[in-house]
Amino acid sequence: MSLHQPGRPVAEKTFDAFAENIKHAEHGCRNAQNIIQFVDTKAGVIAGFTFVGLGVVLQGIKEFLCLSKDIQDCLVAAFKLHPACATILFGFCVISIGLGILSLWFVVQCVAARAPRIGLDLKHSTLFPIYHEVHELGRARDHFEKLKRGLTQAEIIQEYEVQLLNLGAILHKKMRCQHWAATAFLGQLLLISLSGAILFVYTYLYIIAGSVLQ
């Protein structure tokens, strides 16, 4: 008959609420920082496409000015027959340039987004060490002196509160600016496309087709 020896008792893991809260807060901070980096990257891509859009509009204006006088006269004569279309085309070009500049302005605001320090009475923290180097140096140093004696659990939680509040405000501002930059770029792209279509139709009808029929 085989003897069954009792196995070793499995040690139960004790639940540490404070450690779990800190771990959860760390995940939140890391996630917010990753999203901030992602939003900044997207803003850089939008800026690149916006520069291309501005270049297309300016290059189109330059190409028109460099056309031969006969082609310019043909286009001007064609647009005189439909002054409303000429006004719309001119307005599209101006508005598209304005939207491009507006998109770049929002991109700059997105990259430079800095929310005011949030955290009730706690203006300094180890996780968010921002302070004025002249007026707030003493108060910040007094706060950082707490590291020598050791922070209490309440103080550590409060520091994470400050970190999360400020990261959340910065992320909200960045996402809002990035959204408006993308919206302005889409408007610019739409107007450039419509302007190109109008120019193509007029060029075909009054220059290409006209020269073939003659």
Protein Blocks (a to p, Z undefined) as FASTA:
>chain_A
ZZdddddddddddddfklmmmmmmmmmmmmmmmmmmmmmmmmmmmmmmmmmmmmmmmmmm
mmmmmpcfklmmmmmmmmmmmmmlmmmmmmmmmmmmmmmmmmmmmmmmmmmgccddeehj
albdfklcccdfklmmmmmmmmmmmmmnopafklmmmmmmmmmmmmmmmmmmmmmmmmmm
mmmmmmmmmmmmmmmmmmmmmmmmmmmmmmmmZZ
